[in-house]
């Protein structure tokens, strides 16, 4: 954006526009609540004052500070008068000071910065009810989960060494990036499931559940089918939809970490996902409540550390098996690992800059096949009356993985 010419005249217009935008929002609030406060004219004047101080500061260096202190004195005096009348809150006062600061930045800073400050501030002020509603629905564990996510992702990650250790090239920074990436996807899926959950029907609940854990959906749907046989078809449909989403979720993760490997898998995983969608919608279902998936906050420290530990173990085992037993050993390992958790195994197969070997794609598909068989057995065993239709569909789906996996070797 700054590649465009932004002369002083356009920066002045930007400063005034952002001040008017913030002022319009405050004017709406003042009118709605029938109280006094800084409205559109006051905020427009504050933006003019800020821009004037910003430009004049190039000649008189202390003008920035003088303008800010003068405005702060007026804001404090206004707040004290409001407090004497029983008023509460600092929001309007902070908005005035932020408007002044934004106008200052319009003079010298890259234009994206004052734009971002002005627009985000207006959004935060206008969506008070929405933000307070989200805060009210956030329990203590979820809030702590967000803090842990920020701590481990933004503070711990930059501190880890970005070098490989041992002959297995164990890179702490890369491992933790993968942990944060996978947990981020689960984190988003958790809140989507919590937000929409049983309100959107079986099929969408299956899709959202697949972002968190398709295996958990298969187990929960199987139990629901046993408890209420009339909803067995809907439960099977939700389970198949969750498993279909798994392919797209893994493809997205692989593509972020290794675009070359992601490109190799792309059409195959998309095709398998579409085939699963077809199987899901071939099931005759009736409307009903969604399966209750007991999804805990996915960014607890212990599960994140366990995933990282499991990823390291699989990285070492995969390389050792490949060196000792060759391609056949890697395929056998993929079939075994697929019954447990395929995410760390698939993400450990390839590194961003290494050449992509065809056998890695085959191992990836065979682990997914094994995982599909496991989910079919989970659902079929738990569902009772839906055992035959579920095993047929999951069996056909699993069998399709074989020619797709072998296509890498052609």
C-alpha positions as CSV (number, residue, x, y, z in Angstrom):
1,X,0.0,0.0,0.0
2,X,2.9,2.4,0.8
3,X,4.2,1.7,-2.7
4,X,1.6,4.3,-3.7
5,X,2.4,8.0,-3.4
6,X,1.0,9.4,-0.1
7,X,1.6,13.1,-0.2
8,X,0.8,15.3,2.8
9,X,-2.6,16.2,1.4
10,X,-3.7,12.6,1.2
11,X,-2.4,11.9,4.7
12,X,-4.4,14.9,6.0
13,X,-7.5,13.5,4.4
14,X,-6.8,10.1,5.8
15,X,-6.3,11.5,9.3
16,X,-9.6,13.5,9.1
17,X,-11.5,10.5,7.7
18,X,-10.4,8.2,10.5
19,X,-11.3,10.8,13.0
20,X,-14.8,11.2,11.5
21,X,-15.2,7.4,11.4
22,X,-14.4,7.1,15.1
23,X,-16.5,10.1,15.9
24,X,-19.5,8.7,14.0
25,X,-19.4,5.5,16.1
26,X,-19.1,7.6,19.3
27,X,-21.9,9.8,18.2
28,X,-24.2,6.8,17.8
29,X,-23.4,5.7,21.3
30,X,-23.9,9.1,22.8
31,X,-27.3,9.5,21.2
32,X,-28.4,5.9,22.0
33,X,-27.5,6.2,25.7
34,X,-28.6,9.8,25.9
35,X,-25.5,11.0,27.6
36,X,-22.9,13.6,27.0
37,X,-19.5,12.8,25.5
38,X,-17.1,13.3,22.6
39,X,-19.0,12.9,19.3
40,X,-18.3,13.3,15.6
41,X,-17.3,17.0,15.8
42,X,-15.0,16.6,18.8
43,X,-13.2,13.6,17.3
44,X,-12.8,15.4,14.0
45,X,-11.2,18.3,15.8
46,X,-9.0,15.9,17.8
47,X,-7.7,14.4,14.6
48,X,-7.0,17.8,13.2
49,X,-5.1,18.7,16.4
50,X,-3.1,15.5,16.2
51,X,-2.2,16.0,12.5
52,X,-1.2,19.6,13.2
53,X,1.1,18.5,16.1
54,X,2.5,15.8,14.0
55,X,3.4,18.1,11.1
56,X,4.5,21.0,13.4
57,X,6.7,18.6,15.4
58,X,9.1,18.5,12.5
59,X,9.8,22.2,13.2
60,X,9.2,22.3,17.0
61,X,10.2,18.9,18.4
62,X,8.4,19.3,21.7
63,X,5.0,20.0,20.0
64,X,4.1,16.3,20.0
65,X,4.5,16.1,23.8
66,X,2.8,19.4,24.4
67,X,-0.3,18.5,22.3
68,X,-0.6,15.1,23.9
69,X,-0.3,16.5,27.5
70,X,-2.8,19.3,26.8
71,X,-5.3,16.8,25.4
72,X,-4.7,14.4,28.3
73,X,-5.4,17.2,30.8
74,X,-8.7,17.9,29.1
75,X,-9.6,14.2,29.0
76,X,-8.8,13.8,32.7
77,X,-10.8,16.9,33.6
78,X,-13.8,15.5,31.6
79,X,-13.5,12.2,33.3
80,X,-13.4,13.7,36.8
81,X,-16.5,15.7,36.0
82,X,-18.3,12.6,34.7
83,X,-17.3,10.6,37.7
84,X,-18.8,13.3,40.0
85,X,-22.1,12.8,38.2
86,X,-21.9,9.0,38.7
87,X,-20.5,8.1,35.3
88,X,-18.2,5.2,34.9
89,X,-15.7,3.8,32.3
90,X,-12.7,5.1,30.5
91,X,-13.7,4.0,27.0
92,X,-14.6,7.4,25.6
93,X,-11.5,9.0,27.0
94,X,-9.1,6.4,25.6
95,X,-10.8,6.7,22.2
96,X,-10.0,10.4,22.2
97,X,-6.3,9.8,23.0
98,X,-6.1,7.0,20.4
99,X,-7.6,9.3,17.8
100,X,-5.0,11.9,18.5
101,X,-2.2,9.3,18.3
102,X,-3.6,7.9,15.0
103,X,-3.6,11.4,13.5
104,X,0.1,11.8,14.6
105,X,1.0,8.6,12.9
106,X,-0.8,9.7,9.7
107,X,2.0,12.3,9.2
108,X,5.1,10.1,9.3
109,X,4.2,6.4,9.7
110,X,3.4,3.9,7.0
111,X,-0.3,4.5,6.2
112,X,-1.3,0.9,7.0
113,X,-0.6,1.5,10.7
114,X,-3.0,4.5,11.3
115,X,-5.5,2.8,9.1
116,X,-5.4,-0.4,11.1
117,X,-5.5,1.4,14.4
118,X,-8.5,3.5,13.3
119,X,-10.5,0.7,11.8
120,X,-9.8,-1.8,14.5
121,X,-10.6,0.7,17.2
122,X,-13.9,1.6,15.6
123,X,-14.8,-2.1,15.3
124,X,-14.0,-2.8,19.0
125,X,-16.1,0.2,20.1
126,X,-19.1,-0.7,17.9
127,X,-19.2,-4.4,18.8
128,X,-19.3,-4.0,22.5
129,X,-22.3,-6.3,23.0
130,X,-20.8,-9.0,20.7
131,X,-17.4,-9.0,22.5
132,X,-19.0,-9.0,26.0
133,X,-21.1,-11.9,24.9
134,X,-18.1,-13.9,23.8
135,X,-16.3,-13.0,27.0
136,X,-19.3,-14.1,29.1
137,X,-19.4,-17.5,27.3
138,X,-15.6,-18.1,27.8
139,X,-15.0,-20.3,30.8
140,X,-11.8,-20.2,32.9
141,X,-10.2,-23.3,31.3
142,X,-10.7,-21.9,27.8
143,X,-9.2,-18.5,28.8
144,X,-6.2,-20.2,30.3
145,X,-5.9,-22.3,27.1
146,X,-5.7,-19.1,25.0
147,X,-3.0,-17.7,27.3
148,X,-1.1,-21.0,27.0
149,X,-1.4,-20.9,23.3
150,X,0.0,-17.4,23.1
151,X,2.8,-18.3,25.6
152,X,3.9,-21.4,23.8
153,X,3.4,-20.1,20.3
154,X,4.7,-16.5,20.6
155,X,7.2,-16.6,23.4
156,X,8.6,-20.2,23.7
157,X,8.8,-20.8,19.9
158,X,11.1,-17.9,19.1
159,X,13.4,-19.0,21.9
160,X,14.0,-22.6,20.6
161,X,17.1,-23.3,18.6
162,X,16.5,-23.7,14.8
163,X,19.2,-26.3,14.3
164,X,19.1,-30.1,13.8
165,X,20.6,-32.4,16.5
166,X,21.7,-36.0,16.1
167,X,21.8,-37.9,12.8
168,X,18.0,-37.8,12.8
169,X,18.1,-34.0,12.5
170,X,15.8,-33.3,15.5
171,X,15.1,-29.6,15.2
172,X,13.4,-28.2,18.3
173,X,12.0,-25.1,16.5
174,X,10.6,-27.1,13.6
175,X,9.0,-29.6,16.0
176,X,7.3,-26.9,18.1
177,X,6.1,-25.1,14.9
178,X,4.3,-28.3,14.0
179,X,2.9,-28.7,17.5
180,X,1.5,-25.1,17.4
181,X,0.2,-25.5,13.9
182,X,-1.7,-28.8,14.6
183,X,-3.0,-27.4,18.0
184,X,-4.2,-24.2,16.2
185,X,-6.4,-26.2,13.9
186,X,-7.8,-28.2,16.8
187,X,-8.2,-25.0,18.8
188,X,-10.3,-23.4,16.0
189,X,-12.3,-26.5,15.5
190,X,-13.0,-26.7,19.2
191,X,-14.5,-23.2,19.4
192,X,-16.5,-23.8,16.1
193,X,-17.9,-27.0,17.6
194,X,-18.8,-25.3,20.8
195,X,-20.3,-22.3,19.0
196,X,-22.5,-24.2,16.6
197,X,-22.5,-27.8,18.1
198,X,-26.0,-29.3,18.2
199,X,-27.6,-26.2,16.6
200,X,-26.7,-26.9,13.0
201,X,-27.8,-30.5,12.5
202,X,-26.0,-33.8,12.2
203,X,-24.2,-33.2,8.9
204,X,-22.5,-29.9,9.9
205,X,-21.7,-31.2,13.3
206,X,-19.8,-34.0,11.6
207,X,-17.9,-31.6,9.5
208,X,-16.9,-29.4,12.4
209,X,-16.1,-32.4,14.5
210,X,-13.7,-33.7,11.8
211,X,-11.6,-30.6,12.3
212,X,-11.1,-31.6,15.9
213,X,-11.0,-35.4,15.7
214,X,-12.8,-37.6,13.2
215,X,-12.1,-40.7,15.5
216,X,-13.9,-39.0,18.4
217,X,-16.9,-38.3,16.1
218,X,-17.0,-42.0,14.9
219,X,-17.1,-43.2,18.5
220,X,-19.7,-40.6,19.6
221,X,-21.9,-41.3,16.6
222,X,-21.7,-45.0,17.1
223,X,-22.8,-44.7,20.7
224,X,-25.7,-42.4,19.6
225,X,-26.8,-45.0,16.9
226,X,-26.9,-47.7,19.6
227,X,-28.9,-45.5,22.0
228,X,-31.4,-44.4,19.3
229,X,-31.6,-46.8,16.3
230,X,-33.9,-44.4,14.5
231,X,-31.1,-42.0,14.1
232,X,-28.5,-44.6,13.0
233,X,-28.4,-43.3,9.5
234,X,-27.8,-39.7,10.6
235,X,-25.1,-40.9,13.0
236,X,-23.3,-42.8,10.2
237,X,-23.5,-39.8,7.9
238,X,-21.9,-37.6,10.6
239,X,-19.1,-40.1,11.1
240,X,-18.4,-40.3,7.3
241,X,-18.4,-36.6,7.0
242,X,-16.0,-36.1,9.8
243,X,-13.6,-38.7,8.2
244,X,-13.9,-36.8,4.9
245,X,-12.8,-33.6,6.5
246,X,-9.7,-35.4,7.9
247,X,-8.2,-35.6,4.4
248,X,-8.6,-31.9,3.8
249,X,-7.3,-31.0,7.3
250,X,-4.1,-33.1,6.8
251,X,-3.6,-31.7,3.3
252,X,-3.7,-28.2,4.7
253,X,-1.2,-29.0,7.4
254,X,1.2,-30.8,5.0
255,X,0.9,-28.0,2.5
256,X,1.9,-25.4,5.1
257,X,4.9,-27.4,6.2
258,X,6.0,-28.9,2.9
259,X,4.4,-27.4,-0.3
260,X,6.1,-29.9,-2.5
261,X,4.7,-32.9,-0.5
262,X,1.3,-31.2,-0.3
263,X,1.2,-30.8,-4.1
264,X,2.1,-34.5,-4.5
265,X,-0.8,-35.5,-2.2
266,X,-3.3,-32.8,-3.3
267,X,-5.6,-34.4,-5.9
268,X,-5.4,-37.8,-4.2
269,X,-6.6,-36.5,-0.8
270,X,-9.2,-34.2,-2.3
271,X,-10.5,-37.2,-4.4
272,X,-10.7,-39.4,-1.3
273,X,-12.4,-36.7,0.6
274,X,-15.0,-36.2,-2.2
275,X,-15.6,-40.0,-2.3
276,X,-16.2,-40.0,1.4
277,X,-18.7,-37.1,1.0
278,X,-20.5,-39.2,-1.6
279,X,-20.7,-42.2,0.7
280,X,-22.0,-39.9,3.5
281,X,-24.8,-38.5,1.4
282,X,-25.7,-42.0,0.1
283,X,-26.9,-42.8,3.7
284,X,-30.6,-42.2,4.3
285,X,-30.9,-40.0,7.4
286,X,-33.5,-38.3,9.5
287,X,-33.2,-34.9,11.2
288,X,-32.1,-35.1,14.8
289,X,-29.7,-34.0,17.5
290,X,-26.1,-34.1,16.7
291,X,-23.7,-36.6,18.3
292,X,-22.2,-35.3,21.5
293,X,-18.5,-35.3,21.0
294,X,-16.7,-34.8,24.3
295,X,-14.1,-32.3,23.1
296,X,-11.7,-30.8,25.7
297,X,-9.7,-27.7,25.2
298,X,-7.1,-28.8,22.6
299,X,-4.3,-26.5,23.8
300,X,-3.5,-27.8,27.2
301,X,0.2,-28.1,27.8
302,X,0.4,-31.8,28.5
303,X,-1.3,-32.9,25.2
304,X,0.9,-30.5,23.3
305,X,4.0,-31.9,24.9
306,X,2.8,-35.4,24.3
307,X,2.2,-34.6,20.6
308,X,5.7,-33.2,20.3
309,X,7.2,-36.2,22.0
310,X,5.2,-38.6,19.8
311,X,6.3,-36.7,16.8
312,X,10.0,-37.0,17.7
313,X,9.6,-40.7,18.4
314,X,7.9,-41.3,15.1
315,X,10.5,-39.2,13.3
316,X,13.3,-41.4,14.7
317,X,11.4,-44.6,14.2
318,X,10.5,-43.8,10.7
319,X,14.0,-43.0,9.7
320,X,15.4,-46.0,11.5
321,X,12.9,-48.3,9.9
322,X,13.5,-46.9,6.4
323,X,17.3,-47.3,6.8
324,X,17.0,-50.8,8.3
325,X,14.1,-52.3,6.4
326,X,13.7,-50.1,3.3
327,X,10.4,-49.2,1.7
328,X,8.6,-52.3,2.8
329,X,9.3,-51.5,6.5
330,X,8.0,-48.0,6.1
331,X,4.7,-49.3,4.6
332,X,4.3,-51.8,7.4
333,X,4.9,-49.0,10.0
334,X,2.3,-46.8,8.3
335,X,-0.3,-49.5,8.6
336,X,0.4,-50.0,12.3
337,X,0.6,-46.2,13.2
338,X,-2.6,-45.5,11.3
339,X,-4.6,-47.3,13.9
340,X,-3.5,-44.8,16.6
341,X,-2.8,-41.3,15.4
342,X,-1.8,-40.4,11.9
343,X,-1.1,-36.7,12.2
344,X,2.3,-36.9,13.8
345,X,3.3,-39.8,11.5
346,X,2.3,-38.0,8.3
347,X,3.9,-34.7,9.4
348,X,7.1,-36.5,10.2
349,X,7.5,-38.1,6.8
350,X,8.9,-35.2,4.9
351,X,10.9,-32.0,5.5
352,X,10.4,-28.8,3.6
353,X,13.5,-28.7,1.5
354,X,14.2,-32.5,1.1
355,X,13.3,-34.2,-2.2
356,X,9.9,-35.8,-2.2
357,X,10.1,-39.6,-2.6
358,X,7.1,-41.6,-4.0
359,X,7.2,-44.1,-1.1
360,X,6.4,-41.3,1.3
361,X,3.1,-40.7,-0.5
362,X,2.4,-44.4,-0.4
363,X,3.1,-44.6,3.3
364,X,0.9,-41.6,3.9
365,X,-2.1,-43.2,2.1
366,X,-1.6,-46.5,3.7
367,X,-1.7,-44.9,7.2
368,X,-4.9,-43.2,6.2
369,X,-6.3,-46.5,5.0
370,X,-5.5,-48.1,8.3
371,X,-7.1,-45.2,10.1
372,X,-10.3,-45.5,8.0
373,X,-10.6,-49.2,8.8
374,X,-10.2,-48.4,12.5
375,X,-12.9,-45.8,12.5
376,X,-15.2,-48.1,10.6
377,X,-14.6,-50.8,13.2
378,X,-15.2,-48.3,16.0
379,X,-18.5,-47.2,14.6
380,X,-19.7,-50.6,13.5
381,X,-18.9,-52.2,16.9
382,X,-20.6,-49.5,18.9
383,X,-23.6,-48.8,16.6
384,X,-25.3,-52.2,16.7
385,X,-28.0,-52.2,14.0
386,X,-25.8,-50.0,11.6
387,X,-22.9,-52.4,11.6
388,X,-23.4,-53.8,8.1
389,X,-24.0,-50.5,6.2
390,X,-21.1,-48.8,8.1
391,X,-18.6,-51.6,7.4
392,X,-19.6,-51.8,3.8
393,X,-19.0,-48.1,3.3
394,X,-15.9,-47.8,5.3
395,X,-14.6,-51.0,3.7
396,X,-15.1,-49.7,0.1
397,X,-13.5,-46.4,1.2
398,X,-10.5,-48.2,2.7
399,X,-10.1,-50.4,-0.4
400,X,-10.0,-47.3,-2.6
401,X,-6.8,-46.2,-0.8
402,X,-4.8,-49.2,-2.3
403,X,-4.8,-48.1,-6.0
404,X,-4.5,-44.5,-4.9
405,X,-1.4,-45.3,-2.8
406,X,0.1,-47.5,-5.5
407,X,-0.3,-44.7,-8.1
408,X,2.7,-43.0,-6.4
409,X,4.9,-45.9,-7.6
410,X,3.8,-45.8,-11.3
